[in-house]
Amino acid sequence: MRRIRVLGVGMGPQHVTPEVAEALRSVDYVLAAQKSSQDGLLEARREICRVHGDVPLVAVPDPERDRDAPRDYPRAVADWHEARVAAYEQVLLERPGDVAFLVWGDPSLYDSTIRIVESIHARGRAQVEYDVLPGISAVQLLAARHRIVLHEVGRPLHVTTSRLLREALETGQDNIAVLLNARLELDGLEDWQIWWGANLGTPDEALVAGRVGDVLAEIDTARAKAKEAAGWVMDIYLLRRVS
Ligand SMILES: C[S@@+](CC[C@H](N)C(=O)[O-])C[C@H]1O[C@@H](n2cnc3c(N)ncnc32)[C@H](O)[C@@H]1O
């Protein structure tokens, strides 16, 4: 049976593990979403394919997500997910061979690829089996760059998105990794400690750490600078209440 391989590739070719490199060389082509005509992450995937065995990459235009329906976010994401499943399935039916998806960071963290591949598998039109190999996530890279442990001794780590940060704070979380940031809204948290990073693992990487109230302006400037340099910005931070 043909195989789909879901491969975590970290933040670029330098993070591709020997295990993932071997899996990548084993496939006939890579399937990747194309979000726009200038898709930085697609270019990063092309570079990974080039470095690790010149594997052909088939770009699939990513269906639009309905961003006008913020109140029904889960529904909008589910519809988008279905549209992506159908688009990938179509390519799988047209092009034979084993296939890889290159997942930015690690497939287990805020990424839909495993769910999409599960759906393709469950629909049964493209007869496939699949496996998943891990990669270095942005959370790990943030910790390494700041040379920190993600939690204090024996304490928990809460991982969430900026959209759900307030909810986490209300439930008493005091050590929180935050992804998928639209903008930093940290009112009332001025005395907390923040470790922030943008475009980690790329030439435009930016890092800021300190007391929230002291470094927010610096983060805003660094974020804008990273975006200007790369044409895109992805940032992540760890927030910790100082006791
Ligand atoms: C859709 S999630 C994917 C996470 C990914 N699967 C991982 O393991 O890191 C995208 C979010 O991850 C974080 N992220 C991904 N790459 C990053 C990078 N190079 N630098 C900083 N944050 C990054 C950002 O919070 C971004 O909004």
The ligand as an SDF file (V2000), in Angstrom:
LIG
                    3D

 27 29  0  0  0  0  0  0  0  0999 V2000
    0.5470   26.8370   13.2710 C   0  0  0  0  0  0  0  0  0  0  0  0
    1.6470   26.9340   14.6340 S   0  0  0  0  0  0  0  0  0  0  0  0
    2.7820   25.6610   14.2410 C   0  0  0  0  0  0  0  0  0  0  0  0
    3.6500   25.2400   15.3990 C   0  0  0  0  0  0  0  0  0  0  0  0
    4.6710   24.1860   14.9630 C   0  0  0  0  0  0  0  0  0  0  0  0
    4.0100   22.9390   14.6070 N   0  0  0  0  0  0  0  0  0  0  0  0
    5.7180   23.9020   16.0140 C   0  0  0  0  0  0  0  0  0  0  0  0
    5.9060   22.7480   16.4170 O   0  0  0  0  0  0  0  0  0  0  0  0
    6.3860   24.8560   16.4140 O   0  0  0  0  0  0  0  0  0  0  0  0
    2.4880   28.3730   14.1900 C   0  0  0  0  0  0  0  0  0  0  0  0
    2.9420   29.1420   15.4070 C   0  0  0  0  0  0  0  0  0  0  0  0
    4.1200   28.5350   15.9270 O   0  0  0  0  0  0  0  0  0  0  0  0
    5.0200   29.5290   16.3530 C   0  0  0  0  0  0  0  0  0  0  0  0
    6.2060   29.4710   15.4750 N   0  0  0  0  0  0  0  0  0  0  0  0
    6.3930   28.6470   14.4360 C   0  0  0  0  0  0  0  0  0  0  0  0
    7.5970   28.8560   13.8770 N   0  0  0  0  0  0  0  0  0  0  0  0
    8.1840   29.8300   14.5880 C   0  0  0  0  0  0  0  0  0  0  0  0
    9.4320   30.4750   14.5030 C   0  0  0  0  0  0  0  0  0  0  0  0
   10.3320   30.1450   13.5670 N   0  0  0  0  0  0  0  0  0  0  0  0
    9.7240   31.4410   15.4050 N   0  0  0  0  0  0  0  0  0  0  0  0
    8.8190   31.7660   16.3570 C   0  0  0  0  0  0  0  0  0  0  0  0
    7.6170   31.1900   16.4940 N   0  0  0  0  0  0  0  0  0  0  0  0
    7.3010   30.2320   15.6190 C   0  0  0  0  0  0  0  0  0  0  0  0
    4.2970   30.8630   16.2260 C   0  0  0  0  0  0  0  0  0  0  0  0
    3.6020   31.1300   17.4360 O   0  0  0  0  0  0  0  0  0  0  0  0
    3.3380   30.5700   15.1060 C   0  0  0  0  0  0  0  0  0  0  0  0
    2.2170   31.4490   15.1480 O   0  0  0  0  0  0  0  0  0  0  0  0
  1  2  1  0
  2  3  1  0
  2 10  1  0
  3  4  1  0
  4  5  1  0
  5  6  1  0
  5  7  1  0
  7  8  2  0
  7  9  1  0
 10 11  1  0
 11 12  1  0
 11 26  1  0
 12 13  1  0
 13 14  1  0
 13 24  1  0
 14 15  1  0
 14 23  1  0
 15 16  2  0
 16 17  1  0
 17 18  1  0
 17 23  2  0
 18 19  1  0
 18 20  2  0
 20 21  1  0
 21 22  2  0
 22 23  1  0
 24 25  1  0
 24 26  1  0
 26 27  1  0
M  CHG  2   2   1   9  -1
M  END
$$$$
